[in-house]
Amino acid sequence: MSAELFILILLVITAVGFDFTNGFHDTGNAMATSIATGALKPKTAVALSAVLNLVGGFLSVEVAVTVTTSVLKIQEKSGGLIAGIDAQKAMFIIFAGLIGGILWNLLTWLLGLPSSSSHALFGGLIGAGLAAIGTGGINWDGLVVKVIIPALLSPLIAGAVAAIGTLGIYTLSRKVSAEKQNKGFRWGQVATASLVSLAHGTGDAQKTMGVIALALIAHGSLSDAQIEAHGLPVWIIVLCAGAIALGTYIGGWRIIRTLGKGLVEIDAPQGMAAQASAAAIILTSSNLGMALSTTHVATGSIIGTGVGKPGSTVRWSVAGRMAAGWLITLPCAAAGGAVSYYLGHLIGGVAGAIVIFLVLVALASYIYYRAQQQKVGADNVNADWDENSKGSGSESTASGKKSKVPTA
């Protein structure tokens, strides 16, 4: 087996790992409000979301194409790699970028902080690209148009749409008792949450498909012309859709808790409005090939429902911590990607690839170990939120005794 093929195999394994973390990191985007209002039982919610994420992965490849062309500048428009970049160096850039993205996903999951998996991935790739090539290795125009501008606008648009929708719902149903409202709108939540899960699959699964396709292009196993003529290879679609579905089924309970309980004490009408607005925006952006953050959209929608419901309270301190997390996601993931590239490049070849892969496994294992010290699961995800904990944990009686439950 050649060195390039070995590195490619490790890269694909790592990409699937990123897709898996994307699944459990972003489950809350679709299901947090349905779980919080009791529209769906926690384990039923994540199972339904997993199935629909799997289906969504087969519906579109527009975002995958965006990832291959709009972040890194490692290939010429006419085909082939740019001058000064060989196949091994190009694959190291992608490999290191994935590692930066995975580590940021795991760290924010540990903290229960709903950050963007998409921006973690892009940040990792940008950092590795800057370390390897410099500023000329980044497609700044594509990054601004397809990633940064949508990142800034999407939570604001989602919040406005959800606020208007929530106000309309409560205005039209003001003569209906709260009990009947919750009962009826919970059915609506099931439908809209399902739509968000489907939309998530059409967007986020595509990003990892694009990364693998970019690695195959760098290796010489695939070309832009083949993608344009025949689409992505089926095995990439199956692998990525399956990985994100499995990650979703595992359930990112820590982040589900923050979105469902930390921002707004949400009722079923609000949950339906949030999910409907999020699904509409995510599906529209996927169709346009914009690599939108579903986390930004979902969070903006949930905050919008708090603004739109008369008398509702938004925990702006929690929202502020989340916004701060969004701002540092790109640079922090970029730092991880850059350090990974420097380490792998310093050692070089297969040995360098193995070393940075083992570092990833070791750090991921440690983060998982830390998470088990304050475990959040289906049994305590809806425990009362204690804002005074400020990240150290809140008292929960979900299992009949007090225990620490992490909060964002």
Helices and strands as residue ranges (DSSP letters): H 3-37, H 42-56, H 62-70, H 87-110, H 117-132, G 135-137, H 140-143, I 144-148, H 149-172, H 178-219, H 224-230, H 234-250, H 253-257, I 258-262, H 268-287, H 294-308, H 316-347, H 349-373, G 387-389, E 394-396, E 403-405
